Amino acid sequence: MFCDLFPLSREKLRTLRSLSSSKLRKKKGLCLVEGERALREAQKAGFLEYLILAEGGGEIDLDQAGRYFPRIPFYGLDQKTFRELTDVRTGPGVFGVARIPPPGDFGVLLQGKDPSILLFLDGLQEPGNVGGIIRTGWALGIRGVMLGPGTADPFSSKGVRASAGGVFNLPLFHGILRRDLESLRKGGYSLFLAESKGTDFLSVRFSPKSILVLGNEGHGPSEEARGLGLSIGIPMARGVDSLNVLAAGSMILGFMVRGERRRKA
């Protein structure tokens, strides 16, 4: 036996149930973590607090769990309640609770003089899209992701899972408003708004300090963001009218990062 399985107290069970609420997640500073990759990243980053194991089910037993996550406390939970708390219907039968990392320091962005690429999520409502684009930004090594009004909480269980643990590694800047974007623009950043009818992004020369704005899945960038930068888009093959915001954002962001790497070479 590599670790002990502790009984789950009523207080901890109440905490687990409360983490489905964005308001209570922020109040408690905790989130649920599902998926082996996200769990490992939460652990490596030092934010994983404890794990919940489905008793008598799942693909992972206590000995395996102890080897994968040494020195992390495990609590047992009956399968019925376990299924009520997780969105994942198949899998290893374990999820975790992690501390939410502190938000990024916006002042550092204003002071920074080095080339950097940022994302601004302008009202994205689907947690999977929010988590997915955070994962892309993390993989590409961008400076961070700014979260605007109406954007889904990246620390929902779906957002954390879609980010594959990126939310524990990439700086996230919360509550960013138009005035903050204007401050960054005055500090040398150029803004580029992803829109279906925008200028072909392949023809755009991105500046060393650039912000890609990804708007709401249905309506695009908000009125608050419009007018702050150049509208850019992806040319479509005949018969195709649009791309998912995650796919479009990933394509443009990859091109921006590639250009930045070429400048540094």
Long-range contacts (C-beta under 8 A, 24 or more apart in sequence): 1-62, 1-63, 1-66, 2-62, 2-63, 2-65, 2-66, 2-67, 2-70, 3-62, 3-65, 3-66, 3-70, 3-72, 3-73, 3-74, 4-74, 5-53, 5-55, 5-62, 5-74, 5-75, 5-76, 6-73, 6-74, 6-75, 6-76, 7-75, 7-76, 8-52, 8-75, 8-76, 8-77, 12-75, 13-77, 13-81, 15-97, 16-52, 16-85, 16-97, 17-85, 19-97, 19-157, 20-157, 22-153, 22-155, 22-156, 25-100, 25-153, 25-155, 25-156, 26-100, 29-99, 29-100, 30-97, 30-98, 30-99, 30-100, 31-97, 31-98, 31-100, 31-155, 31-156, 31-157, 31-160, 32-85, 32-86, 32-95, 32-96, 32-97, 32-157, 32-160, 33-95, 33-96, 33-97, 33-98, 33-157, 33-160, 33-161, 34-86, 34-87, 34-88, 34-91, 34-95, 34-96, 34-157, 34-160, 34-161, 35-88, 35-91, 35-161, 35-164, 36-68, 36-92, 37-164, 37-165, 38-160, 38-161, 38-163, 38-164, 38-165, 39-69, 39-94, 39-95, 39-96, 39-165, 40-68, 40-165, 41-164, 41-165, 41-166, 41-168, 41-169, 42-96, 42-98, 42-165, 42-168, 43-69, 43-72, 44-168, 45-101, 45-165, 45-168, 45-169, 47-98, 47-99, 47-100, 47-101, 47-168, 48-72, 48-96, 48-97, 48-98, 49-73, 49-96, 49-97, 49-98, 49-99, 50-74, 50-75, 50-96, 50-97, 51-75, 51-94, 51-95, 51-96, 51-97, 52-76, 52-77, 52-82, 52-85, 52-94, 52-95, 52-96, 52-97, 53-77, 53-93, 53-94, 54-78, 54-79, 54-82, 54-93, 54-94, 55-79, 55-82, 57-82, 57-93, 58-91, 58-92, 58-93, 58-94, 59-91, 59-92, 59-93, 60-92, 60-93, 60-94, 65-94, 72-96, 86-157, 87-157, 87-158, 87-161, 88-161, 95-157, 98-168, 100-155, 101-167, 101-168, 101-172, 103-172, 103-173, 103-174, 104-144, 104-171, 104-172, 104-173, 106-173, 106-176, 106-180, 109-143, 109-144, 109-173, 109-184, 109-187, 110-183, 110-184, 110-187, 112-143, 113-188, 115-208, 115-209, 115-260, 115-263, 115-264, 116-142, 116-143, 116-208, 116-209, 117-142, 117-143, 117-209, 117-210, 117-211, 117-212, 117-253, 117-256, 117-257, 117-260, 118-142, 118-143, 118-144, 118-145, 118-146, 118-184, 118-189, 118-210, 118-211, 118-212, 119-144, 119-145, 119-146, 119-211, 119-212, 119-214, 119-249, 119-253, 120-145, 120-146, 120-148, 120-176, 120-181, 120-191, 120-211, 120-212, 120-213, 120-214, 120-225, 121-145, 121-146, 121-147, 121-148, 121-151, 121-214, 122-148, 122-150, 122-151, 122-213, 122-214, 122-215, 122-216, 122-221, 122-222, 122-224, 122-225, 123-148, 123-149, 123-150, 123-151, 123-215, 123-216, 123-219, 123-222, 124-151, 124-152, 124-214, 124-215, 124-216, 124-217, 124-245, 125-150, 125-151, 125-152, 125-216, 125-217, 126-152, 126-217, 127-152, 127-153, 127-154, 127-156, 127-158, 127-159, 127-162, 128-158, 128-159, 128-162, 128-246, 129-162, 129-217, 129-244, 129-245, 129-246, 130-154, 130-159, 130-162, 130-163, 131-158, 131-159, 131-160, 131-161, 131-162, 131-163, 131-164, 131-166, 131-167, 132-162, 132-163, 132-246, 132-250, 133-214, 133-245, 133-246, 133-249, 133-250, 133-253, 134-159, 134-162, 134-163, 134-166, 134-167, 134-170, 134-172, 135-162, 135-163, 135-164, 135-166, 136-246, 136-249, 136-250, 136-253, 136-254, 137-166, 137-170, 137-253, 138-163, 138-166, 138-169, 138-170, 139-166, 140-253, 140-254, 140-257, 141-257, 142-170, 142-253, 142-257, 143-171, 144-170, 144-171, 144-172, 144-173, 145-170, 145-171, 145-172, 145-173, 146-172, 146-173, 146-176, 146-180, 146-211, 147-172, 147-173, 147-174, 147-175, 147-176, 148-176, 148-177, 148-222, 148-224, 148-225, 149-175, 149-177, 149-222, 149-224, 150-216, 150-222, 177-224, 178-224, 178-225, 178-228, 181-211, 181-225, 181-228, 182-228, 184-211, 185-228, 185-229, 190-229, 190-230, 191-225, 191-228, 191-229, 191-230, 192-229, 192-230, 192-231, 192-232, 192-252, 193-220, 193-221, 193-225, 193-226, 193-228, 193-229, 193-230, 193-231, 193-232, 194-220, 194-221, 194-232, 194-233, 194-245, 194-248, 194-249, 194-252, 195-220, 195-221, 195-231, 195-232, 195-233, 196-220, 196-233, 196-236, 196-241, 196-242, 197-231, 197-233, 198-230, 198-231, 198-232, 198-233, 199-230, 199-231, 199-232, 199-233, 200-232, 200-233, 200-234, 200-235, 201-232, 201-233, 201-234, 201-251, 201-252, 201-255, 202-235, 202-255, 204-230, 204-232, 205-259, 206-255, 206-256, 206-259, 206-260, 208-260, 208-263, 210-256, 212-249, 212-252, 212-253, 212-256, 214-245, 214-248, 214-249, 215-245, 217-244, 217-245
